[in-house]
Amino acid sequence: MLEAYLNILVIFLLMFLGYWLSFKQWFSNRTADVFSKLVLNVSLPFSMFLNITSNFSREEFVSLFSGMIIPFISMILTLLFSFVYRKIAHIPTNRQGTFSTMITCSNTIFIGLPINLAIFGEQSIPYVLLYYIINTTIFWTIGIYLIATDNSQVEQVRISFHPLVALKKIFSPTLLGFIIGLIWMLCSLSVPTLIQSFGTYLADLTTPLSMFAIGIMVYFNGIKNLKMTKDILGVLVGRYFVAPFIVWFIGQWIAVPTLMLQVFIIQSAMPVQNSVPILARTYHADEEFAASSMGYSVLIYMFYIPFLLHAISFI
């Protein structure tokens, strides 16, 4: 347990380094975009490919897909909870879709992957990917549509929402790296030494660049500009208590390996998706609410994760 805490501390030290280097003006807001693109389009696809081809057999991986029902059901139930909550709490109409999306979808890659690797090691990768597939699919279909509907100009929203764009986002380079690795593994092909070595160097960039990007975003969003409201508090309660509880509850009825359930709980209790503020700006939703929610969720997560880690140790 102590080793897991120390590994998590290292992850957040990388985030603090990104924040401090932004303060020293080594990094600009644009740097976070560059790091994000490098992770999503280069390092992470290689990481997915190498982890699948190196660590799993065909029989082991086929047996995992039955577990995908847990993240799917849990996210749908969390979404329904958000609909009920926003009516009871009288969430303003210009942030209702953003509110529901932030509660339902979590940051499964930029923070989720490094945290799970720090806690469980590489054996958690397939479970991280299963949750990522469901999370990404729901975020870039239902989630992006809900954010778009926060725009009062309904007709403009309908025109600007393109299913093909959402489909392109779902089949990102990260997911394609996973799919290619899966096909490679199912065909029992060996990975050439050159690709193995080249890919390993790139894959090792995933964690530091991801945490640098989060640190840069937190700095440029401005800690002083963060304003706690009842709506943001609702997002935090949904993210850190309701979502993981629903996953745990479903796990009592659907039998899955203990590690799988633990990873799903960790993944469900991640900070807000870092794409939400960008999408809120794009669709003229409440960008300040989205950015503040993401900032608070990242900052509070540093103090929240030890309690969550202690809780899942009893599973």
Helices and strands as residue ranges (DSSP letters): H 2-23, H 29-38, I 39-43, H 44-55, H 58-62, G 65-68, H 69-88, G 93-95, H 96-104, H 112-120, G 122-124, H 125-138, I 139-143, H 144-148, H 154-160, H 163-170, H 173-186, H 193-203, H 206-221, G 223-225, H 230-237, I 238-242, H 243-251, H 258-268, H 276-282, H 287-312
